[in-house]
Amino acid sequence: MPKIVVYSGPHCHFCDKAKALLKRKNAEFEEFNVTEDVDKLDEMIKLSNGRMTVPQIFIDDRHIGGCDDLYALESQGKLDELLT
């Protein structure tokens, strides 16, 4: 199982949508709420090359991007191979 990290925030529809897709895929992930942890916010910005929006998703240290990027991988049939 790959290591999946989701940097998220509260009341974020896109965060909820991304996490729902991962849950449908039975993918376990670690979630960090960047509004509660400034260090995690700084970490997210650094790892995502300056992106400040949530969610930011990483699979095995590979930056996937946000919710739309995750769903694009799914529609291209590429997400499952990253999750195995």
Secondary structure, DSSP 4 states (H G I P E B T S, - for coil): ---EEEEE-TT-HHHHHHHHHHHHTT---EEEETTT-HHHHHHHHHHTTT--SS-EEEETTEEEESHHHHHHHHHTT-HHHHH-
